[in-house]
Amino acid sequence: MYAAIVTYTPDPTLSETDIAARFEASTPMFTSMPGRARKYFCFDAEQREGTSLYIWESLEEAKACFDSPQFLAGFRNAFGCEPRIKYLDVRHVVDNI
């Protein structure tokens, strides 16, 4: 299992309401991605920084998503910036849900 952490600083003209609307609008795209187990949309209003946490079944599936021109173009269009992507090998999980 792999985690991908995507951080970004959205275009300053986007309000928090605009950003939340983009989260909602993109949800259907993420429900059908092969190999994606979970996705969390996060936003730090004070720092104006977005972070999305994805859990993937494999590193190859994660990279297939994030390295695609379609993902990058859609991200730039939605948030007006470039994403920063970090991949991590998940070694242990504690789930209290």
Secondary structure as UniProt FT lines:
FT   STRAND          2..8
FT   TURN            12..13
FT   HELIX           16..31
FT   TURN            34..35
FT   STRAND          36..44
FT   TURN            45..48
FT   STRAND          49..56
FT   HELIX           59..66
FT   HELIX           69..79
FT   STRAND          84..89
//
